[in-house]
């Protein structure tokens, strides 16, 4: 019974630290993105899988209030996203079955055929995250700090872009800061719903 209590307390402590860090990041982003002229901010929910790991995540995403003429002329929009996700190893044969990830990413979105009903887009995001454990299943990630990249392609589900659906490829790795560095690549779907 003591082991279960210790485990639960340790998980809640780690989640509390990550939650405070995410709250701070969300507050900073909300204050800077309050005047963006897009439909967002968006609540995001995603699910993916890859390399023996399933992931589920929740987050927020904003179009930044950039007055960059060159970006607007090229239908490009800066984005910021903050996410909390749960990673679960499909093979539950080790003590490293799951972990939590908190990440903040900045990216660029290229919009195509904005006059069409679907308003397709491609988005590339780069950022950093922290994980609650350095192993997931048989994969060694070695450091709690992880670089993260995401490439996605999606569509708007309504003309005002209040709802969006995207397919993504996401990679996490410590970029060789410490070995072994197995990293993790997942593929999945993300749904975005505008909050305002």
C-alpha positions in Angstrom: 0.0 0.0 0.0 2.9 2.4 0.8 4.3 1.9 -2.8 1.0 2.9 -4.3 0.7 6.0 -2.1 4.3 6.9 -3.0 3.7 6.5 -6.7 0.5 8.6 -6.6 2.1 11.3 -4.6 5.1 11.4 -6.9 2.9 11.6 -10.0 0.8 14.4 -8.5 3.9 16.3 -7.5 5.3 16.1 -11.1 2.0 16.9 -12.6 1.7 19.9 -10.2 5.1 21.3 -11.4 4.2 20.7 -15.0 0.7 22.2 -14.5 2.2 25.4 -13.0 4.7 25.7 -15.8 2.0 25.2 -18.4 -0.3 27.8 -16.6 2.5 30.3 -16.7 3.1 29.7 -20.4 -0.6 29.9 -21.2 -0.9 33.2 -19.3 2.0 34.7 -21.2 0.7 33.6 -24.5 -2.9 34.7 -23.7 -1.7 38.2 -22.8 0.4 38.5 -26.0 -2.2 37.0 -28.3 -5.2 38.9 -27.0 -5.5 41.0 -30.2 -5.0 38.4 -32.9 -7.5 38.9 -35.7 -8.2 35.2 -36.2 -11.0 33.0 -34.8 -8.9 31.6 -32.0 -7.6 30.9 -29.5 -8.4 27.2 -30.0 -8.8 24.4 -27.5 -7.0 21.3 -28.9 -7.5 17.6 -28.4 -5.2 15.1 -30.1 -4.6 11.4 -30.2 -1.7 9.6 -31.8 0.4 6.5 -31.9 3.9 5.4 -32.9 6.9 3.3 -31.9 4.9 1.3 -29.4 3.4 4.3 -27.6 -0.1 5.8 -27.6 -0.6 9.5 -26.8 -3.5 11.7 -25.8 -3.2 15.4 -25.4 -5.1 18.6 -24.5 -3.9 22.1 -25.2 -4.4 25.7 -26.4 -3.2 27.3 -29.6 -3.1 30.9 -30.7 -2.4 32.9 -33.9 0.0 35.6 -32.8 -0.7 39.3 -33.3 2.1 39.7 -35.8 2.0 42.7 -38.0 4.5 41.2 -40.4 3.6 42.4 -43.9 5.8 39.8 -45.6 4.2 36.9 -43.8 0.7 38.1 -44.5 1.5 38.6 -48.2 2.6 35.0 -48.4 -0.5 33.6 -46.5 1.7 32.7 -43.5 0.7 33.0 -39.9 2.8 32.6 -36.7 1.3 30.3 -34.1 2.0 29.4 -30.5 0.7 26.2 -28.8 0.9 24.8 -25.3 0.0 21.2 -24.6 -0.2 18.6 -21.9 -0.2 15.0 -23.1 -0.2 11.5 -21.6 2.0 8.8 -23.2 1.1 5.2 -22.7 3.3 2.3 -23.8 1.3 -0.4 -25.5 3.5 -3.2 -24.1 2.9 -3.0 -20.3 5.8 -5.3 -19.5 8.0 -2.7 -17.8 7.6 -0.3 -14.9 7.9 2.5 -17.4 4.4 2.2 -18.8 3.4 5.8 -19.0 4.5 9.4 -18.5 3.3 13.0 -18.8 4.6 15.6 -21.3 4.2 19.4 -21.2 5.3 21.4 -24.2 5.3 24.8 -25.8 5.8 25.2 -29.5 6.0 28.1 -31.9 5.3 27.6 -35.6 4.3 28.9 -39.0 1.1 28.1 -40.8 0.9 28.3 -44.6 -2.7 28.8 -45.7 -3.9 27.6 -49.2 -7.1 28.4 -51.1 -8.4 30.7 -48.3 -11.5 31.4 -50.4 -12.4 27.6 -50.4 -14.8 26.1 -47.9 -12.0 23.8 -46.5 -9.3 26.4 -46.2 -6.4 23.8 -46.2 -3.2 24.6 -44.4 0.2 23.1 -43.5 1.9 24.0 -40.2 5.5 23.4 -39.0 6.1 23.9 -35.2 9.3 23.7 -33.1 9.6 23.9 -29.4 10.6 22.2 -26.2 8.9 20.1 -23.6 9.5 18.3 -20.3 8.6 14.7 -19.6 7.9 13.2 -16.2 10.0 10.1 -16.8 13.0 9.5 -19.0 11.8 6.0 -20.2 8.6 4.9 -21.9 8.3 1.2 -22.5 11.6 0.0 -23.9 12.6 3.5 -25.2 15.3 5.5 -23.4 14.8 9.3 -23.7 17.6 10.0 -21.1 16.6 13.6 -20.2 13.5 15.3 -18.9 14.1 18.1 -21.4 13.0 17.3 -24.9 13.1 19.2 -28.2 9.8 18.7 -30.1 8.9 19.2 -33.7 5.5 18.8 -35.4 4.4 18.9 -39.0 0.7 18.9 -39.8 -1.7 19.3 -42.6 -5.3 20.2 -42.0 -8.6 21.8 -43.0 -11.1 24.2 -41.5 -14.5 22.5 -40.9 -16.4 25.8 -41.2 -16.0 29.1 -43.1 -15.1 31.0 -39.9 -12.3 28.5 -39.0 -13.9 27.9 -35.5 -13.3 24.1 -36.0 -10.2 22.6 -37.6 -9.0 19.0 -38.1 -5.4 18.2 -38.8 -3.2 15.1 -39.3 0.2 15.4 -37.7 3.7 13.8 -37.4 5.3 14.7 -34.0 8.8 14.0 -32.8 10.4 14.3 -29.4 14.1 13.9 -28.7 16.9 15.4 -26.6 19.0 16.1 -29.7 21.9 14.1 -28.4 22.3 16.0 -25.2 22.6 12.7 -23.4 22.7 9.1 -24.7 20.9 6.9 -25.2 18.5 9.1 -27.2 15.9 6.9 -28.7 13.4 9.7 -29.2 9.7 9.1 -30.1 7.8 9.8 -33.3 4.0 9.6 -33.3 1.3 10.1 -36.0 -2.2 11.2 -35.2 -5.1 13.6 -35.5 -5.8 16.9 -33.7 -9.2 18.7 -33.4 -9.2 22.4 -32.7 -12.3 24.3 -31.4 -12.3 28.1 -31.1 -12.8 29.3 -27.6 -14.3 32.7 -28.5 
